[in-house]
């Protein structure tokens, strides 16, 4: 079964089933499920724009995780904002484990933007570096063939339809991006087959047209929830089950 039909079936079955489907088998689309809205705090910039009052620095992720059955562990790591500004979710065994690995180091933090601007748009909020490394040597870990992980970024409020982009050191590449809806305002998710510098990119404003005929877009009347809530719960349940 492909990722999108599997996610649709999980939606019909409920939140718990969807979370377990995602954790136990990566799909082609980030998991989506319903819950109530939350109140978002102001965006935390690494470099605040002019006129913006800085309250707190952006959060980071610096976590050391144990191997699980000799495999890379399931991950549901989030920064401390509400909602989180950066998240990573991965199923157990997503990464290649080099010989001699004793643990996995997950590091996500905001960095200065690269010198090349993204084509066709502007950065929407911070650029975050996502790194998963094998300890004790600190060797960057690559994803196993056919595996993906989910990354989530939250941008400043009120920006319409930004797209997640990854910087490979020379160019930006747009990712297939899913908005998470009212339960995680201004948050967007994408599945990736490799990590690096990731940011939201907003398209230039489109001039308003007063022409008749109504909207040509499709309004999707579904509230989409943040990935991290059920994903994190599933990771904890699985880890508790293994520890017994």
VOBA-1610 file (N, C-alpha, C; in pm, whole numbers, padded with zeros to 5 digits, always signed):
BEGIN
Unk+00085-00119+00000Unk+00000+00000+00000Unk+00088+00123+00000Unk+00060+00224-00082Unk+00141+00345-00088Unk+00114+00432+00032Unk+00199+00536+00053Unk+00191+00620+00172Unk+00060+00694+00184Unk+00013+00757+00074Unk-00108+00840+00084Unk-00233+00757+00111Unk-00259+00645+00040Unk-00373+00562+00080Unk-00363+00512+00222Unk-00242+00480+00266Unk-00223+00432+00404Unk-00259+00541+00503Unk-00219+00666+00475Unk-00255+00777+00564Unk-00405+00800+00566Unk-00472+00786+00450Unk-00617+00803+00444Unk-00687+00699+00529Unk-00643+00575+00519Unk-00704+00470+00599Unk-00685+00495+00747Unk-00567+00546+00783Unk-00540+00573+00924Unk-00627+00685+00977Unk-00656+00786+00893Unk-00745+00892+00936Unk-00881+00837+00971Unk-00930+00744+00893Unk-01061+00685+00920Unk-01057+00602+01046Unk-00944+00538+01074Unk-00933+00452+01191Unk-00911+00528+01319Unk-00858+00651+01310Unk-00838+00732+01429Unk-00693+00770+01453Unk-00672+00856+01550Unk-00541+00912+01579Unk-00440+00805+01616Unk-00476+00713+01702Unk-00379+00613+01748Unk-00332+00526+01634Unk-00425+00481+01550Unk-00386+00395+01439Unk-00294+00468+01344Unk-00323+00593+01315Unk-00238+00671+01224Unk-00098+00688+01278Unk-00088+00718+01408Unk+00044+00738+01467Unk+00127+00611+01457Unk+00066+00495+01483Unk+00141+00370+01476Unk+00177+00335+01333Unk+00088+00364+01237Unk+00120+00340+01097Unk+00242+00419+01057Unk+00250+00547+01100Unk+00365+00629+01063Unk+00493+00580+01127Unk+00487+00548+01258Unk+00607+00506+01329Unk+00659+00373+01274Unk+00568+00279+01243Unk+00612+00146+01204Unk+00646+00135+01057Unk+00600+00227+00974Unk+00631+00219+00832Unk+00624+00354+00767Unk+00739+00412+00723Unk+00738+00545+00663Unk+00658+00546+00534Unk+00586+00657+00511Unk+00506+00672+00390Unk+00555+00787+00307Unk+00481+00818+00203Unk+00522+00925+00113Unk+00472+01061+00157Unk+00383+01066+00256Unk+00331+01193+00303Unk+00336+01198+00454Unk+00360+01318+00515Unk+00359+01328+00661Unk+00223+01289+00717Unk+00217+01231+00838Unk+00091+01190+00897Unk+00006+01310+00936Unk-00125+01299+00919Unk-00218+01407+00948Unk-00330+01353+01036Unk-00373+01431+01135Unk-00482+01389+01220Unk-00539+01511+01290Unk-00658+01496+01347Unk-00734+01609+01399Unk-00720+01625+01549Unk-00724+01749+01596Unk-00732+01781+01737Unk-00773+01928+01749Unk-00777+01982+01870Unk-00820+02119+01888Unk-00709+02220+01864Unk-00744+02348+01839Unk-00644+02451+01814Unk-00567+02489+01939Unk-00446+02543+01919Unk-00366+02592+02030Unk-00327+02736+02002Unk-00285+02806+02106Unk-00246+02946+02093Unk-00095+02951+02072Unk-00053+03014+01962Unk+00090+03018+01928Unk+00157+03139+01993Unk+00276+03117+02045Unk+00356+03229+02095Unk+00419+03301+01976Unk+00472+03422+02002Unk+00537+03497+01897Unk+00658+03422+01844Unk+00687+03441+01716Unk+00800+03373+01654Unk+00931+03422+01714Unk+01023+03327+01736Unk+01155+03361+01790Unk+01257+03361+01675Unk+01309+03478+01645Unk+01405+03493+01536Unk+01549+03475+01586Unk+01633+03418+01499Unk+01776+03422+01523Unk+01827+03564+01498Unk+01781+03625+01390Unk+01810+03765+01358Unk+01677+03834+01332Unk+01629+03906+01433Unk+01497+03967+01423Unk+01495+04079+01319Unk+01386+04091+01241Unk+01375+04201+01146Unk+01358+04335+01218Unk+01380+04442+01147Unk+01368+04576+01206Unk+01229+04598+01263Unk+01225+04653+01383Unk+01098+04683+01447Unk+01037+04569+01524Unk+01101+04453+01524Unk+01048+04337+01596Unk+01114+04329+01733Unk+01032+04316+01836Unk+01084+04306+01971Unk+01120+04162+02004Unk+01246+04138+02035Unk+01293+04003+02066Unk+01253+03968+02210Unk+01189+03853+02228Unk+01149+03807+02361Unk+01243+03698+02412Unk+01259+03592+02336Unk+01346+03480+02373Unk+01424+03435+02250Unk+01540+03375+02269Unk+01611+03318+02155Unk+01538+03193+02106Unk+01555+03158+01979Unk+01492+03035+01929Unk+01547+02912+01998Unk+01462+02813+02014Unk+01502+02690+02080Unk+01589+02603+01990Unk+01659+02509+02051Unk+01741+02414+01978Unk+01711+02273+02028Unk+01754+02174+01951Unk+01745+02034+01991Unk+01886+01980+01999Unk+01921+01926+02115Unk+02053+01865+02136Unk+02029+01742+02222Unk+02004+01629+02157Unk+01961+01509+02228Unk+02050+01391+02191Unk+02081+01309+02290Unk+02154+01184+02269Unk+02059+01069+02297Unk+02040+00983+02197Unk+01943+00874+02205Unk+02014+00740+02197Unk+01964+00642+02270Unk+02021+00508+02268Unk+01976+00434+02141Unk+02060+00341+02096Unk+02018+00252+01988Unk+01903+00164+02037Unk+01820+00121+01943Unk+01707+00034+01976Unk+01721-00094+01895Unk+01759-00203+01965Unk+01780-00329+01896Unk+01889-00322+01791Unk+01991-00241+01816Unk+02100-00226+01721Unk+02068-00134+01605Unk+01948-00077+01605Unk+01907+00013+01498Unk+01902+00157+01549Unk+01895+00253+01454Unk+01873+00391+01494Unk+01737+00401+01562Unk+01725+00483+01668Unk+01601+00488+01745Unk+01491+00566+01675Unk+01368+00541+01716Unk+01258+00627+01676Unk+01281+00766+01735Unk+01247+00869+01660Unk+01274+01007+01703Unk+01146+01090+01695Unk+01125+01171+01798Unk+01020+01273+01797Unk+01074+01390+01879Unk+01167+01463+01819Unk+01239+01569+01889Unk+01187+01706+01845Unk+01161+01794+01943Unk+01102+01924+01914Unk+01171+02035+01993Unk+01176+02153+01934Unk+01224+02269+02010Unk+01116+02312+02109Unk+01151+02408+02199Unk+01064+02433+02314Unk+00961+02544+02294Unk+00948+02596+02173Unk+00844+02698+02152Unk+00705+02633+02150Unk+00604+02718+02149Unk+00465+02669+02147Unk+00389+02736+02033Unk+00364+02664+01922Unk+00413+02531+01888Unk+00563+02536+01856Unk+00623+02420+01851Unk+00767+02412+01823Unk+00798+02473+01687Unk+00913+02539+01677Unk+00955+02598+01550Unk+01032+02499+01464Unk+01084+02393+01523Unk+01155+02291+01446Unk+01133+02155+01510Unk+01109+02055+01426Unk+01083+01920+01475Unk+01139+01819+01376Unk+01175+01703+01427Unk+01212+01590+01342Unk+01144+01466+01396Unk+01089+01385+01306Unk+01025+01259+01343Unk+01077+01150+01252Unk+01120+01040+01310Unk+01176+00930+01233Unk+01137+00797+01295Unk+01109+00701+01210Unk+01080+00566+01257Unk+01209+00496+01298Unk+01196+00397+01384Unk+01312+00317+01422Unk+01374+00254+01297Unk+01507+00255+01290Unk+01576+00192+01179Unk+01582+00276+01053Unk+01549+00405+01062Unk+01551+00489+00942Unk+01693+00517+00893Unk+01791+00522+00984Unk+01926+00561+00948Unk+02021+00441+00945Unk+02122+00451+00858Unk+02229+00352+00856Unk+02315+00371+00981Unk+02340+00262+01053Unk+02419+00268+01176Unk+02562+00220+01147Unk+02661+00309+01152Unk+02799+00267+01126Unk+02848+00170+01234Unk+02942+00082+01198Unk+03000-00009+01299Unk+03061+00069+01416Unk+03043+00018+01536Unk+03098+00082+01655Unk+03011+00190+01715Unk+02894+00216+01656Unk+02805+00319+01708Unk+02746+00276+01843Unk+02750+00366+01940Unk+02694+00338+02073Unk+02568+00418+02102Unk+02549+00531+02032Unk+02433+00616+02054Unk+02419+00709+01934Unk+02310+00783+01932Unk+02280+00873+01821Unk+02261+01014+01877Unk+02328+01110+01813Unk+02319+01251+01854Unk+02234+01327+01754Unk+02126+01388+01804Unk+02036+01468+01721Unk+02057+01615+01755Unk+02094+01694+01655Unk+02120+01837+01676Unk+02045+01917+01572Unk+01961+02008+01619Unk+01888+02099+01531Unk+01897+02238+01590Unk+01947+02333+01512Unk+01962+02468+01564Unk+01956+02569+01450Unk+01914+02693+01480Unk+01909+02796+01375Unk+02048+02843+01339Unk+02067+02875+01210Unk+02198+02919+01160Unk+02178+03042+01071Unk+02288+03109+01040Unk+02282+03220+00947Unk+02240+03170+00809Unk+02163+03249+00735Unk+02121+03207+00602Unk+02242+03191+00509Unk+02235+03099+00414Unk+02343+03086+00316Unk+02348+03209+00225Unk+02459+03227+00154Unk+02473+03348+00072Unk+02378+03354-00047Unk+02325+03241-00089Unk+02237+03236-00206Unk+02092+03241-00160Unk+02016+03336-00213Unk+01875+03345-00179Unk+01796+03239-00254Unk+01687+03189-00194Unk+01605+03089-00264Unk+01540+03150-00387Unk+01532+03076-00497Unk+01470+03130-00618Unk+01319+03147-00603Unk+01268+03256-00652Unk+01123+03276-00655Unk+01060+03304-00521Unk+01137+03349-00422Unk+01077+03378-00293Unk+01180+03428-00195Unk+01137+03443-00070Unk+01225+03493+00036Unk+01211+03403+00158Unk+01315+03400+00240Unk+01313+03317+00360Unk+01204+03364+00455Unk+01131+03269+00509Unk+01021+03296+00602Unk+01062+03243+00739Unk+01131+03327+00817Unk+01179+03282+00947Unk+01322+03230+00941Unk+01358+03150+01039Unk+01495+03103+01054Unk+01530+02990+00956Unk+01659+02977+00928Unk+01714+02859+00864Unk+01763+02766+00975Unk+01726+02637+00967Unk+01766+02540+01069Unk+01854+02432+01008Unk+01961+02400+01078Unk+02045+02286+01040Unk+01998+02163+01115Unk+01971+02056+01040Unk+01929+01927+01096Unk+02045+01829+01081Unk+02090+01772+01194Unk+02201+01678+01192Unk+02168+01558+01279Unk+02194+01439+01227Unk+02186+01315+01305Unk+02321+01246+01290Unk+02392+01224+01402Unk+02529+01172+01396Unk+02545+01051+01487Unk+02638+00964+01448Unk+02667+00843+01525Unk+02776+00873+01626Unk+02753+00832+01751Unk+02852+00848+01856Unk+02924+00715+01878Unk+03053+00717+01918Unk+03124+00833+01974Unk+03198+00921+01874Unk+03204+00882+01748Unk+03287+00955+01652Unk+03220+01080+01595Unk+03089+01092+01607Unk+03020+01207+01551Unk+03003+01200+01401Unk+03005+01079+01345Unk+02990+01061+01201Unk+02846+01089+01158Unk+02824+01179+01061Unk+02687+01204+01012Unk+02624+01075+00960Unk+02500+01051+00997Unk+02430+00931+00957Unk+02341+00960+00837Unk+02341+00869+00742Unk+02257+00881+00624Unk+02134+00793+00639Unk+02031+00827+00565Unk+01910+00747+00568Unk+01928+00619+00488Unk+01867+00512+00534Unk+01869+00386+00461Unk+01795+00402+00330Unk+01830+00320+00232Unk+01766+00326+00101Unk+01615+00313+00114Unk+01543+00405+00054Unk+01397+00403+00058Unk+01335+00463+00181Unk+01416+00507+00278Unk+01363+00564+00402Unk+01355+00716+00393Unk+01261+00771+00467Unk+01245+00915+00479Unk+01218+00950+00625Unk+01245+01074+00661Unk+01204+01126+00791Unk+01121+01252+00768Unk+01043+01287+00868Unk+00958+01406+00859Unk+01023+01522+00934Unk+01031+01636+00868Unk+01075+01759+00934Unk+00958+01857+00934Unk+00950+01935+01041Unk+00845+02034+01056Unk+00908+02166+01096Unk+00868+02274+01029Unk+00910+02408+01068Unk+00787+02496+01085Unk+00793+02582+01186Unk+00690+02687+01202Unk+00753+02819+01163Unk+00678+02899+01087Unk+00724+03030+01044Unk+00650+03141+01115Unk+00686+03266+01088Unk+00614+03381+01144Unk+00467+03378+01104Unk+00384+03436+01187Unk+00238+03431+01165Unk+00197+03509+01041Unk+00094+03456+00977Unk+00026+03531+00872Unk+00084+03523+00733Unk+00185+03439+00711Unk+00244+03425+00578Unk+00171+03312+00505Unk+00120+03342+00387Unk+00038+03245+00313Unk+00125+03147+00235Unk+00105+03019+00261Unk+00160+02913+00178Unk+00308+02904+00158Unk+00392+02922+00261Unk+00535+02901+00240Unk+00565+02754+00212Unk+00681+02731+00151Unk+00721+02595+00112Unk+00855+02564+00176Unk+00867+02445+00232Unk+00994+02402+00289Unk+01096+02381+00176Unk+01218+02432+00198Unk+01328+02416+00104Unk+01450+02365+00178Unk+01530+02284+00111Unk+01655+02235+00169Unk+01772+02291+00089Unk+01876+02333+00160Unk+01997+02387+00101Unk+02105+02279+00102Unk+02160+02247-00016Unk+02259+02139-00025Unk+02402+02189-00030Unk+02421+02318-00005Unk+02554+02376-00010Unk+02579+02459-00134Unk+02496+02437-00237Unk+02509+02515-00361Unk+02377+02569-00412Unk+02266+02503-00377Unk+02137+02545-00431Unk+02024+02505-00336Unk+01911+02575-00349Unk+01790+02543-00275Unk+01703+02447-00357Unk+01638+02353-00287Unk+01543+02262-00352Unk+01413+02263-00273Unk+01304+02290-00344Unk+01173+02293-00279Unk+01127+02151-00247Unk+01060+02135-00133Unk+01008+02006-00089Unk+00857+02002-00099Unk+00802+01883-00113Unk+00657+01864-00112Unk+00607+01893+00029Unk+00537+02004+00047Unk+00509+02061+00179Unk+00362+02049+00215Unk+00334+02012+00340Unk+00198+01998+00390Unk+00174+02094+00506Unk+00074+02184+00496Unk+00041+02270+00611Unk-00026+02189+00720Unk+00001+02224+00847Unk-00054+02148+00958Unk-00181+02207+01017Unk-00227+02322+00968Unk-00358+02371+01006Unk-00365+02443+01139Unk-00488+02459+01189Unk-00514+02542+01307Unk-00451+02487+01434Unk-00430+02358+01441Unk-00375+02300+01564Unk-00225+02325+01577Unk-00160+02364+01470Unk-00018+02402+01474Unk-00004+02520+01378Unk-00046+02639+01420Unk-00052+02754+01329Unk+00084+02783+01265Unk+00078+02811+01133Unk+00196+02851+01056Unk+00304+02743+01054Unk+00265+02617+01075Unk+00359+02506+01074Unk+00341+02422+00948Unk+00454+02371+00897Unk+00454+02300+00769Unk+00548+02180+00780Unk+00507+02069+00718Unk+00582+01944+00727Unk+00621+01894+00589Unk+00731+01821+00583Unk+00774+01756+00460Unk+00855+01632+00495Unk+00846+01531+00411Unk+00932+01415+00424Unk+01058+01438+00342Unk+01172+01400+00398Unk+01300+01423+00331Unk+01380+01293+00328Unk+01464+01279+00226Unk+01552+01163+00215Unk+01695+01199+00251Unk+01717+01322+00297Unk+01848+01367+00341Unk+01834+01493+00423Unk+01923+01513+00519Unk+01916+01628+00608Unk+02015+01735+00565Unk+02001+01853+00625Unk+02088+01966+00593Unk+02027+02093+00647Unk+02051+02206+00580Unk+01990+02333+00617Unk+01852+02341+00554Unk+01749+02364+00637Unk+01610+02364+00589Unk+01542+02491+00636Unk+01460+02549+00549Unk+01391+02674+00581Unk+01258+02680+00507Unk+01169+02763+00558Unk+01047+02797+00486Unk+01077+02911+00389Unk+01020+02902+00270Unk+01036+03005+00169Unk+00898+03053+00126Unk+00877+03184+00136Unk+00749+03245+00100Unk+00757+03304-00039Unk+00654+03280-00118Unk+00646+03337-00252Unk+00613+03485-00245Unk+00651+03564-00346Unk+00615+03707-00347Unk+00464+03724-00347Unk+00412+03833-00289Unk+00268+03856-00289Unk+00213+03863-00431Unk+00096+03804-00450Unk+00030+03808-00580Unk-00064+03927-00584Unk-00054+04016-00686Unk-00144+04132-00695Unk-00289+04088-00695Unk-00373+04160-00622Unk-00514+04126-00613Unk-00586+04163-00741Unk-00673+04073-00786Unk-00754+04099-00905Unk-00899+04110-00866Unk-00970+04210-00923Unk-01111+04231-00893Unk-01201+04164-00996Unk-01144+04080-01083Unk-01225+04015-01185Unk-01326+03921-01124Unk-01440+03901-01189Unk-01547+03817-01140Unk-01519+03671-01164Unk-01618+03591-01131Unk-01610+03449-01163Unk-01578+03361-01044Unk-01544+03421-00928Unk-01521+03339-00809Unk-01382+03279-00806Unk-01354+03215-00699Unk-01220+03158-00680Unk-01201+03034-00763Unk-01080+03018-00815Unk-01048+02896-00890Unk-00977+02795-00803Unk-00945+02834-00680Unk-00877+02741-00591Unk-00974+02646-00525Unk-00921+02542-00466Unk-01002+02445-00391Unk-00980+02468-00243Unk-01087+02495-00168Unk-01078+02517-00024Unk-01095+02384+00047Unk-00996+02343+00115Unk-01001+02215+00185Unk-01051+02238+00326Unk-01171+02187+00357Unk-01234+02213+00487Unk-01198+02103+00587Unk-01069+02084+00607Unk-01021+01984+00704Unk-00917+02049+00792Unk-00933+02037+00923Unk-00833+02087+01017Unk-00724+01982+01033Unk-00598+02020+01005Unk-00486+01925+01010Unk-00405+01950+01135Unk-00375+01848+01208Unk-00305+01866+01334Unk-00155+01857+01319Unk-00079+01905+01419Unk+00068+01896+01419Unk+00112+01752+01427Unk+00218+01719+01353Unk+00269+01583+01348Unk+00324+01538+01482Unk+00386+01629+01555Unk+00466+01587+01669Unk+00385+01526+01782Unk+00257+01567+01803Unk+00184+01524+01920Unk+00165+01373+01923Unk+00101+01318+01820Unk+00080+01173+01819Unk+00209+01099+01791Unk+00295+01159+01709Unk+00423+01095+01681Unk+00504+01076+01808Unk+00513+01183+01890Unk+00588+01174+02015Unk+00525+01074+02110Unk+00391+01073+02117Unk+00324+00979+02205Unk+00353+00836+02164Unk+00352+00811+02033Unk+00378+00675+01985Unk+00520+00632+02016Unk+00617+00723+01999Unk+00756+00690+02031Unk+00769+00652+02178Unk+00705+00731+02266Unk+00714+00702+02408Unk+00651+00569+02443Unk+00533+00539+02380Unk+00466+00412+02406Unk+00555+00295+02363Unk+00616+00306+02245Unk+00700+00198+02196Unk+00824+00180+02284Unk+00885+00291+02327Unk+01003+00280+02412Unk+00969+00218+02547Unk+00851+00257+02603Unk+00810+00199+02731Unk+00784+00049+02715Unk+00725+00011+02603Unk+00696-00130+02580Unk+00824-00211+02570Unk+00928-00155+02502Unk+01054-00227+02487Unk+01129-00240+02618Unk+01108-00140+02709Unk+01183-00140+02835Unk+01128-00238+02936Unk+01008-00291+02908Unk+00948-00384+03006Unk+01004-00524+02988
//
